[in-house]
Amino acid sequence: MTNRLRSLALGLVGATAVALPAFAVDLNVTCRCVIGGVNSGTAQWIEESVIPAFEAANPDVNVVLNQFGGEDAQLTQQLALDFSTGAGPDVTAFDGFLIPSFVEGGLLKSLDEVAGPEVNDWSGWAALSEGSRALMLYQDKYYGIPLGTDVRMINTRKDILAEAGIDADTWQPNSWEELLDAARAIKKAKPDSFPLQINAGVAMGEATTMQGYWMVLLGTGEAVTDENGKFIVSSQGILDTLNLYKTIYVDEKLGDQRAQLLADGRNRSFANFRDGVTALLVEGDYFYRSVTPEGSEFAVANRDEVQGWAKMPAKEPGAGIRGQDFVTISGGTGFVINPATDTPKEAWAFLSFMNEPAQLEAFQAIQPRITARTDVAIPNNPFLTETSQTLLPLTTARPNDPNYNAVSSEIQRMTEAVVSGELSPEEAMAQYKSAVIAIVGEENTVSLL
Amino acid sequence: MTTDLNTAPARRKPRNFALLSARAGAAFLTPAGILVSVFVIVPFFWVIFVSFTNRTLLGRTALNPEFVGLANYLALFDPATFFQRGQFGFSLILTTQFVLASALIGQALLGLLLAWLIQTVPPWVKRITETFVIAAWILPEVVIGFAWFAFLDRDQGTLNMLLESVGLPPGDFLLDSPFWVIVVFNTWRGAAFSMMLFNSAFSSIPPSYFQAADVAGASSWQKFRDIGLPLIRGHIVTDLILITMWTFNTFTPFLLTNGGPSYRTELVSIYNYRVAFQDFQFGKGAAVGVIMMLINLAFALVYLSLGRKKRA
């Protein structure tokens, strides 16, 4: 009798629980994407393809996309503060390199912990390439589903190179000196231009570290950490890197110093490329795929004739990381679930839904990119196919370290001090050294000088 | 015991004016007391506590902060780095210069000058001037920040368009002289308060003093120096202390310059924001906050003691 009563009570509770979803569940999704603005393609994809299809399949879920138009660092700041107080969107776009520091800070939980063990049964995991799986992985647990990866190179303006008498179709610098020589030739032909732009400074945030500093530093044969995972705080590689910045921005004015120092610097560097002020811009493949396509703010007219690319050379041939002649680095973004979400099941349902081949193929139609899934066709786009095939074998990744984010901020400060002409490379490196020691402790650093 | 009994009625005396019994008064005060302790007193001690830890928002020290004693304070006052750009000492010095230039010289002097000049102009001129100056004071900070940003922009800014239209060379103000930009900005923004304070002070001087001076043939400057200034000395001191405190704590220049370029406009308030909410170093940020509180406390004590002296 008691058993029957109990089962009746449980049944009632169960029935109520089942009845509850009759009230629509609201799901909030955030990405740094705005239709007609930054990452327009992503916003368009989620708004026009993913949400309608998902809502059609799940009529009791109501999905809203928050289009965040600020900088990357501002979104990171907002998510960190939101997650620490249990607020924030249910599903959000997330840069893979932030995962260790968020996880160690208790602000992010693995997907199976948030949404239950069925996460591990998702068929999509098997379709992810090993490299891309690592993008959202930390200590053998998935914290999100990776959307894609990227590679970095020198984006070129063929028309400007031609004006300086350089054959743009075959141009490929084999050392920093050859890169500088090309920039000098353009500067001579167009004295008002700023031919070469390698990101530096605080305003650009991680774009400085990733597209700028790493791309130069790897060419000296070093990385931010050594093979034991210790942060290198003083070395010839850092000095060479800073001296290259000094040559470009201070000594020879080959680059636009203002674009590195002002708050909206990155957009200024994009505008410089669009307007032909800058002919050589070190940025990732997304620069081609989501910044310069027709219809966007920084659209380059006749893009497919005018915009080309070259590999980033090491300081000297063979001097790059692992003895390479050319270097590049990859990052990856994806989407994660807020650990404090009220609707973890629905959040997971949405996250996995948007990463099924059907939706990813819809994304490829809007904006071709290097996908994370092997069962989604590689984009039929010469620029992306060539760059990924050439550069992915050469690529590197950032350290999977919870302190990386804080150290990266110090890298941005160090480059800004040099680019603004306020400090010499030696002084800037000394400041970097003391700052990094304060973050990670002296025992986790190494000085090579 | 006896002395207690003797003094008790004397102490109770003011209570006769109270509308409520002591118990009812306490009951009415309780909600406010709870709010104040939850939102002011507890955070106050919490910040002091956090400043002795290495707590962060991200990374390992977020979940397992350690007690580090005075390490945060010692790091802030480390002589080896104290004066470097982007360090605490640098922003303290910058803030002092900012207060001197924009509050004491800029706001107070401009406010005094405006207040004196509008004493003699026709009432409609006075009213229009007041409206404009006060508008600069009451508009929302974000609006003001972006308006100035647009005004000063090198390529499309209004200021450079004006300069070029009269044949002057355009400038790159936000990059070349960011400190002077925020000084001018804060002067413009805050002169209204000083103007209003001095205006009412001047109005409280009996007109007969000035009429007598007129009869004696005094110039405007003589009237200002020998009648106006001495009679409003107390107001000047009040004004200087208040605007010093406000300027010391102001954050609005952040909207114009983000503290940059290269930390050249990183006031203490912006430094504190960066350490705590951009670098997420809560422990160190709390230490900066505690030092700022102490500095403010010093200003407040000076202000209060002066007020007491005036009354005595």
Interface residues (C-beta under 8 A of the other chain):
Chain A: A73 Q77 A80 L81 S84 L98 S101 F102 E104 G105 G106 L107 V202 A203 R258 L261 L262 A263 P402 N403 N405 A406 S409 R413 E416 A417 S420 E422 L423 Q431 S434 A438
Chain B: T56 L57 L58 G59 R60 A62 L63 A75 A80 T81 Q84 R85 G86 R154 D172 L174 L175 T257 N258 G260 P261 S262 F277 Q278 D279 F280
